[in-house]
């Protein structure tokens, strides 16, 4: 009996080894097959490149061919993956430091059109009258049709004092309107703050760039010294920025150890969790977070963390819905690759990509002046970027566009408040102070 059991055991072991060997062989064969297919396609690409270089009717710049091929490949992925030639890569590095020579506009590609997301307040573009939703059809007479986002940035930026002419189309215009704008050094102050009512502090975060966390610390310290017992955190029209800054900003408002955001990608090293690490005192004041359809990426990370942990109330309109993470990879020739490598998830495990964060209290953006409301442009959202071809969005899930106030910082005008969203946030916080027992988390229940 023991011999029979022993033979069975040996046969089982042998069979297991054979199965493992077979599966390994199949895996190696599939890998080799995939590599062979890749090499075959690369040979075709090389053949086409050589034919174009030697036979095209005009002389070709080979570097432009390479860059165009890479750009075209990445364009088939999503709207945020892109190739950056050396000069564009340098521009990107300048961006994160918050200082550059340009006009002061946030731009994107929508329906193959170079589109203004929002002008940065107080910059030459803002003062010239450029509006969110404008289509930039030409830069210095050069058509932007089929122009990549990085090429557009390169065309628009330049030395301080130099003029640039951008041709704009918008609803209501029958032909492009030219704006001649003088470039300035755009010093982006990431954070501004003030007291908007007795004991109610207001902090606006424009972007999540280097130094945003230290600027926030200084703003919070000053507001506390002025007797702040409640805070309005405004991330409207904030397009995002650095992931580590979004984590650092969230850390200032959450309890130590709380999950802020997690990322998940196709490969394991993109699967990460970011927790609050700073142990803060005097961190129990009520918070209202203002959002709109211009609140994207890092803004949504902060709003999502505060909402999921019931640390505060989100007020405004549906956010942009950019729930993807881009990794910037330097390449050997000084160029760079911006590649979408993961999606991020709020602490509750929600992926808001193409959906956005739904406010606890929905307040449409309006002013107290009906005539001003007519001037407010429409914003686009992540779901509107048609470069996304990996998945289809059900039309039933489309959210209606709403008009938004692109000048949130000027919302408090001396003694008259014209920003309805800000006004509503102040009313709620004042009611909380008066009643004393009001639970601001009631909207989350």
C-alpha positions as CSV (number, residue, x, y, z in Angstrom):
1,X,0.0,0.0,0.0
2,X,2.8,2.3,0.9
3,X,4.6,1.5,-2.4
4,X,1.3,2.3,-4.3
5,X,0.9,5.6,-2.4
6,X,4.6,6.4,-3.1
7,X,4.2,5.7,-6.8
8,X,1.1,8.0,-6.9
9,X,3.0,10.7,-5.1
10,X,5.9,10.4,-7.6
11,X,3.4,10.5,-10.5
12,X,1.7,13.5,-9.1
13,X,5.0,15.3,-8.6
14,X,6.1,14.4,-12.1
15,X,2.7,15.5,-13.6
16,X,3.0,18.8,-11.7
17,X,6.5,19.4,-13.1
18,X,5.4,18.6,-16.6
19,X,2.5,21.0,-16.3
20,X,4.7,23.8,-15.0
21,X,7.2,23.1,-17.7
22,X,4.5,23.2,-20.4
23,X,3.0,26.4,-19.1
24,X,6.4,28.0,-19.0
25,X,7.1,26.9,-22.5
26,X,3.8,28.3,-23.7
27,X,4.5,31.6,-21.9
28,X,8.0,31.8,-23.5
29,X,6.5,31.0,-26.9
30,X,3.8,33.7,-26.5
31,X,6.4,36.2,-25.4
32,X,8.7,35.4,-28.3
33,X,5.7,35.6,-30.6
34,X,4.8,39.1,-29.3
35,X,8.5,40.2,-29.6
36,X,8.6,38.8,-33.2
37,X,5.4,40.8,-34.0
38,X,6.9,44.0,-32.5
39,X,10.1,43.5,-34.5
40,X,8.1,43.0,-37.6
41,X,6.2,46.2,-37.1
42,X,9.4,48.1,-36.4
43,X,10.8,46.8,-39.7
44,X,7.7,48.1,-41.5
45,X,8.1,51.5,-39.7
46,X,11.8,51.7,-40.7
47,X,10.9,50.8,-44.3
48,X,8.3,53.5,-44.5
49,X,10.6,56.0,-42.9
50,X,13.3,55.2,-45.4
51,X,10.9,55.4,-48.4
52,X,9.6,58.8,-47.2
53,X,13.1,60.1,-46.6
54,X,14.3,59.1,-50.1
55,X,11.3,59.4,-52.3
56,X,9.0,62.2,-50.9
57,X,8.6,65.1,-53.3
58,X,10.3,67.6,-50.9
59,X,13.3,67.2,-48.7
60,X,12.3,66.0,-45.3
61,X,13.6,66.8,-41.8
62,X,14.1,63.4,-40.3
63,X,13.9,64.7,-36.7
64,X,10.4,66.0,-37.5
65,X,9.4,62.7,-38.9
66,X,10.5,60.9,-35.8
67,X,8.8,63.4,-33.5
68,X,5.6,63.2,-35.6
69,X,5.6,59.4,-35.5
70,X,6.0,59.4,-31.7
71,X,3.4,62.1,-31.3
72,X,0.9,60.2,-33.5
73,X,1.5,57.0,-31.5
74,X,0.8,58.6,-28.2
75,X,-2.2,60.5,-29.5
76,X,-4.0,57.2,-29.9
77,X,-3.7,56.6,-26.1
78,X,-5.4,59.5,-24.2
79,X,-5.4,63.3,-24.1
80,X,-2.7,63.4,-21.3
81,X,0.0,61.2,-22.7
82,X,2.4,63.1,-24.9
83,X,5.9,63.3,-26.2
84,X,8.0,66.3,-25.2
85,X,11.0,67.3,-27.4
86,X,13.9,68.7,-25.4
87,X,12.7,72.3,-25.5
88,X,9.1,71.3,-24.5
89,X,10.5,69.1,-21.7
90,X,12.4,72.1,-20.3
91,X,9.2,74.2,-20.5
92,X,7.4,71.5,-18.5
93,X,10.0,71.7,-15.8
94,X,9.6,75.4,-15.7
95,X,5.9,75.0,-15.3
96,X,6.2,73.1,-12.0
97,X,8.3,75.9,-10.6
98,X,5.5,78.4,-11.3
99,X,7.5,81.0,-13.3
100,X,7.7,81.5,-17.0
101,X,7.4,84.0,-19.8
102,X,4.0,83.9,-21.5
103,X,0.4,85.1,-21.6
104,X,-1.1,83.4,-18.6
105,X,-3.7,80.9,-20.0
106,X,-4.5,77.2,-19.3
107,X,-5.0,75.4,-22.6
108,X,-6.0,72.0,-23.7
109,X,-7.0,70.1,-26.9
110,X,-10.8,69.6,-27.3
111,X,-12.2,68.1,-30.5
112,X,-8.8,68.7,-32.2
113,X,-9.1,72.4,-31.4
114,X,-6.7,74.3,-29.2
115,X,-9.0,75.5,-26.4
116,X,-8.7,77.9,-23.5
117,X,-9.6,76.2,-20.2
118,X,-9.2,79.4,-18.2
119,X,-7.1,82.5,-18.2
120,X,-4.9,83.0,-15.1
121,X,-6.2,86.0,-13.2
122,X,-4.2,89.2,-13.5
123,X,-2.1,88.0,-16.4
124,X,-1.9,89.6,-19.9
125,X,-4.3,87.1,-21.4
126,X,-6.9,87.8,-18.6
127,X,-6.5,91.6,-19.0
128,X,-6.8,91.4,-22.8
129,X,-10.2,89.6,-22.5
130,X,-9.4,86.0,-23.4
131,X,-12.2,83.8,-22.1
132,X,-12.5,80.2,-21.0
133,X,-13.9,78.1,-23.9
134,X,-12.2,80.3,-26.6
135,X,-10.6,78.4,-29.5
136,X,-7.2,79.6,-30.5
137,X,-7.1,79.1,-34.3
138,X,-3.8,80.8,-35.0
139,X,-0.7,81.9,-33.1
140,X,1.3,84.6,-34.9
141,X,-0.5,83.7,-38.1
142,X,0.3,80.0,-37.8
143,X,-2.6,77.7,-37.8
144,X,-3.1,75.5,-34.7
145,X,-4.9,72.8,-36.7
146,X,-3.3,69.4,-35.8
147,X,-0.8,71.3,-33.5
148,X,0.1,69.3,-30.4
149,X,-0.4,70.8,-27.0
150,X,3.3,71.1,-26.4
151,X,3.9,72.8,-29.7
152,X,1.2,75.3,-28.8
153,X,2.8,76.0,-25.5
154,X,6.1,76.5,-27.3
155,X,4.5,79.0,-29.7
156,X,2.7,81.0,-27.1
157,X,5.5,81.3,-24.6
158,X,8.5,83.5,-25.1
159,X,10.7,86.3,-23.7
160,X,9.2,89.0,-21.6
161,X,8.2,92.1,-23.6
162,X,7.7,90.3,-26.9
163,X,4.3,90.5,-28.6
164,X,2.3,87.5,-29.7
165,X,-0.9,87.6,-31.8
166,X,-3.5,84.9,-31.0
167,X,-6.6,84.6,-33.2
168,X,-9.6,83.6,-31.2
169,X,-13.0,82.1,-32.2
170,X,-15.9,81.9,-29.8
171,X,-19.6,81.6,-29.8
172,X,-21.1,84.7,-31.3
173,X,-18.2,85.6,-33.5
174,X,-18.5,85.2,-37.3
175,X,-14.7,85.4,-37.9
176,X,-11.6,85.1,-35.7
177,X,-10.7,88.0,-33.5
178,X,-7.0,88.9,-33.1
179,X,-5.5,89.7,-29.7
180,X,-2.1,91.3,-29.7
181,X,-0.7,90.5,-26.2
182,X,2.7,91.4,-24.7
183,X,4.3,88.5,-22.9
184,X,5.2,88.9,-19.2
185,X,6.9,86.8,-16.7
186,X,4.0,84.8,-15.2
187,X,4.7,84.5,-11.5
188,X,2.0,82.2,-10.4
189,X,1.2,82.6,-6.7
190,X,-0.4,79.3,-5.9
191,X,-2.3,80.4,-2.9
192,X,-4.1,83.6,-1.8
193,X,-6.1,84.1,1.4
194,X,-8.2,86.6,3.4
195,X,-10.9,86.8,6.0
196,X,-14.3,87.0,4.4
197,X,-16.4,87.3,7.5
198,X,-16.0,87.3,11.2
199,X,-14.0,84.2,12.1
200,X,-14.3,82.8,8.5
201,X,-11.1,82.4,6.6
202,X,-10.9,82.0,2.8
203,X,-8.0,80.3,1.0
204,X,-7.9,79.9,-2.8
205,X,-5.5,77.4,-4.3
206,X,-4.8,78.1,-8.0
207,X,-2.5,75.2,-8.8
208,X,-0.6,72.5,-7.0
209,X,3.0,73.3,-7.8
210,X,6.2,73.5,-5.9
211,X,5.9,75.5,-2.6
212,X,2.1,75.2,-2.5
213,X,2.3,73.4,0.8
214,X,4.6,76.0,2.4
215,X,2.3,78.8,1.0
216,X,-0.7,77.0,2.6
217,X,1.1,76.8,6.0
218,X,1.8,80.5,5.9
219,X,-1.8,81.3,5.0
220,X,-3.3,79.1,7.7
221,X,-1.0,80.6,10.3
222,X,-2.0,84.1,9.4
223,X,-5.7,83.3,9.4
224,X,-5.5,81.6,12.7
225,X,-3.8,84.7,14.1
226,X,-6.8,86.7,12.9
227,X,-9.2,84.5,14.8
228,X,-10.2,82.0,12.2
229,X,-12.7,79.3,13.4
230,X,-14.0,78.1,10.0
231,X,-12.4,77.8,6.6
232,X,-13.5,78.1,3.0
233,X,-11.1,76.2,0.7
234,X,-11.6,77.3,-2.9
235,X,-10.2,75.0,-5.7
236,X,-12.6,76.2,-8.4
237,X,-11.0,76.4,-11.8
238,X,-7.9,74.8,-10.4
239,X,-6.6,72.4,-13.1
240,X,-4.4,70.4,-10.8
241,X,-0.6,69.9,-10.7
242,X,1.7,67.8,-8.7
243,X,0.4,64.6,-7.0
244,X,2.8,65.0,-4.0
245,X,1.4,68.6,-3.5
246,X,-2.1,67.3,-3.5
247,X,-1.2,64.8,-0.8
248,X,0.7,67.5,1.2
249,X,-2.3,69.9,1.0
250,X,-4.7,67.2,2.1
251,X,-2.4,66.2,4.9
252,X,-3.0,69.7,6.5
253,X,-6.6,68.9,7.1
254,X,-6.8,65.1,7.9
255,X,-6.0,63.1,11.0
256,X,-2.7,61.3,11.0
257,X,-2.9,57.9,9.4
258,X,-5.9,58.6,7.2
259,X,-5.7,57.5,3.6
260,X,-5.6,60.4,1.2
261,X,-5.5,58.8,-2.2
262,X,-4.4,55.5,-3.8
263,X,-3.1,54.8,-7.3
264,X,-3.5,51.6,-9.3
265,X,-1.9,50.8,-12.6
266,X,-1.1,47.9,-14.9
267,X,2.2,47.2,-13.3
268,X,2.7,46.7,-9.5
269,X,5.0,49.7,-8.9
270,X,2.2,52.1,-9.8
271,X,0.0,50.7,-7.0
272,X,0.6,53.1,-4.1
273,X,-1.2,54.5,-1.0
274,X,-0.6,57.9,0.4
275,X,-1.6,58.6,4.1
276,X,-1.7,61.7,6.2
277,X,1.5,61.9,8.2
278,X,1.4,65.3,9.9
279,X,0.0,65.4,13.4
280,X,-1.7,68.8,13.7
281,X,-3.3,70.6,16.6
282,X,-6.2,73.0,16.2
283,X,-7.4,71.1,13.2
284,X,-11.1,70.6,14.0
285,X,-12.6,73.8,12.5
286,X,-15.4,73.4,9.9
287,X,-14.3,73.3,6.3
288,X,-16.3,74.2,3.1
289,X,-14.6,73.2,-0.2
290,X,-15.7,75.1,-3.3
291,X,-15.5,73.2,-6.6
292,X,-16.7,73.5,-10.1
293,X,-16.2,71.9,-13.5
294,X,-12.8,73.6,-13.7
295,X,-11.6,71.7,-10.6
296,X,-9.5,68.8,-11.9
297,X,-6.9,66.2,-10.9
298,X,-5.1,67.3,-7.7
299,X,-8.1,69.5,-6.8
300,X,-10.3,66.4,-7.0
301,X,-7.9,64.4,-4.8
302,X,-8.1,67.0,-2.1
303,X,-11.9,67.4,-2.4
304,X,-12.4,63.6,-2.5
305,X,-10.2,63.0,0.6
306,X,-12.0,65.7,2.6
307,X,-15.4,64.4,1.5
308,X,-14.8,60.7,2.1
309,X,-13.4,61.3,5.6
310,X,-16.3,63.6,6.4
311,X,-13.8,66.3,7.3
312,X,-15.8,69.0,5.5
313,X,-18.6,69.7,3.0
314,X,-18.1,70.0,-0.7
315,X,-20.1,72.8,-2.3
316,X,-20.5,73.8,-6.0
317,X,-20.9,71.8,-9.2
318,X,-19.6,68.6,-10.6
319,X,-15.9,68.5,-11.0
320,X,-13.9,67.9,-14.2
321,X,-13.3,64.2,-13.7
322,X,-9.6,63.7,-14.3
323,X,-8.7,60.6,-12.3
324,X,-5.5,59.6,-14.1
325,X,-1.9,59.9,-13.1
326,X,0.9,60.9,-15.5
327,X,4.5,59.9,-15.0
328,X,7.1,62.1,-16.6
329,X,10.0,60.0,-17.9
330,X,13.2,61.7,-19.1
331,X,14.7,60.3,-22.3
332,X,18.3,60.0,-23.4
333,X,18.3,62.9,-25.9
334,X,16.9,65.4,-23.3
335,X,13.3,64.9,-24.4
336,X,10.6,63.6,-22.1
337,X,7.6,61.3,-22.1
338,X,4.4,62.1,-20.2
339,X,2.6,58.8,-19.9
340,X,-0.6,57.9,-18.2
341,X,0.4,55.1,-15.9
342,X,-2.3,54.8,-13.3
343,X,-5.7,55.8,-12.1
344,X,-6.2,57.3,-8.7
345,X,-8.9,56.4,-6.2
346,X,-10.4,58.4,-3.4
347,X,-10.2,56.9,0.2
348,X,-13.5,55.1,-0.4
349,X,-12.1,53.4,-3.4
350,X,-14.0,55.5,-6.0
351,X,-12.4,56.1,-9.4
352,X,-13.8,59.5,-10.5
353,X,-12.3,59.4,-14.0
354,X,-14.6,61.0,-16.5
355,X,-17.3,61.4,-13.8
356,X,-15.9,63.9,-11.3
357,X,-16.8,64.4,-7.7
358,X,-20.4,65.2,-6.9
359,X,-20.7,68.1,-4.3
360,X,-22.6,67.4,-1.1
361,X,-24.4,70.7,-1.7
362,X,-25.0,71.6,-5.4
363,X,-25.0,75.4,-6.0
364,X,-24.9,76.6,-9.6
365,X,-22.4,79.3,-10.3
366,X,-24.2,82.6,-10.6
367,X,-23.7,86.2,-9.6
368,X,-26.2,88.6,-8.2
369,X,-26.1,90.5,-11.5
370,X,-28.2,88.8,-14.2
371,X,-26.3,90.6,-17.0
372,X,-23.0,89.2,-15.7
373,X,-24.4,85.7,-15.7
374,X,-24.9,86.0,-19.5
375,X,-21.2,86.6,-20.0
376,X,-20.0,83.5,-18.2
377,X,-18.5,80.9,-20.6
378,X,-19.0,77.1,-20.6
379,X,-16.3,74.8,-19.3
380,X,-15.3,71.4,-20.6
381,X,-14.8,68.2,-18.6
382,X,-12.6,65.2,-18.9
383,X,-15.4,63.2,-20.5
384,X,-15.5,65.8,-23.3
385,X,-11.9,65.1,-24.4
386,X,-12.5,62.8,-27.3
387,X,-8.9,61.7,-27.5
388,X,-9.9,59.1,-24.9
389,X,-10.5,56.0,-26.9
390,X,-10.0,53.3,-24.4
391,X,-13.6,53.2,-23.2
392,X,-16.9,54.6,-24.2
393,X,-19.0,56.9,-22.0
394,X,-22.7,56.2,-21.8
395,X,-24.6,59.2,-23.0
396,X,-27.0,58.7,-20.1
397,X,-24.1,59.5,-17.8
398,X,-23.4,62.9,-19.5
399,X,-23.7,65.7,-17.1
400,X,-25.2,69.1,-18.3
401,X,-22.7,71.9,-18.6
402,X,-23.2,74.8,-16.4
403,X,-21.9,78.4,-16.4
404,X,-19.1,79.1,-14.1
405,X,-17.4,82.1,-12.6
406,X,-13.8,82.3,-13.9
407,X,-12.9,85.1,-11.6
408,X,-13.4,83.5,-8.2
409,X,-10.7,85.6,-6.5
410,X,-12.6,88.8,-7.3
411,X,-15.8,87.3,-5.8
412,X,-15.5,89.3,-2.6
413,X,-15.8,92.9,-3.7
414,X,-15.3,95.1,-0.7
415,X,-18.8,95.2,0.9
416,X,-20.7,93.4,-1.8
417,X,-20.5,89.7,-2.4
418,X,-21.4,88.7,-6.0
419,X,-20.2,85.1,-6.0
420,X,-23.3,82.9,-5.1
421,X,-21.2,79.8,-4.3
422,X,-19.0,81.7,-1.9
423,X,-21.9,83.6,-0.5
424,X,-23.7,80.3,0.2
425,X,-20.7,78.8,1.9
426,X,-20.4,81.9,4.2
427,X,-24.1,81.6,5.1
428,X,-23.7,78.0,6.1
429,X,-20.7,78.6,8.2
430,X,-22.3,81.6,9.9
431,X,-25.4,79.4,10.7
432,X,-23.1,76.8,12.1
433,X,-21.5,79.4,14.4
434,X,-24.8,80.8,15.5
435,X,-26.5,77.4,16.2
436,X,-23.4,75.9,17.6
437,X,-24.7,72.3,17.5
438,X,-25.0,72.1,13.7
439,X,-23.2,69.1,12.2
440,X,-21.7,70.1,8.9
441,X,-21.4,66.5,8.0
442,X,-25.1,66.1,7.7
443,X,-24.9,66.5,4.0
444,X,-22.8,63.3,3.8
445,X,-25.2,61.1,5.7
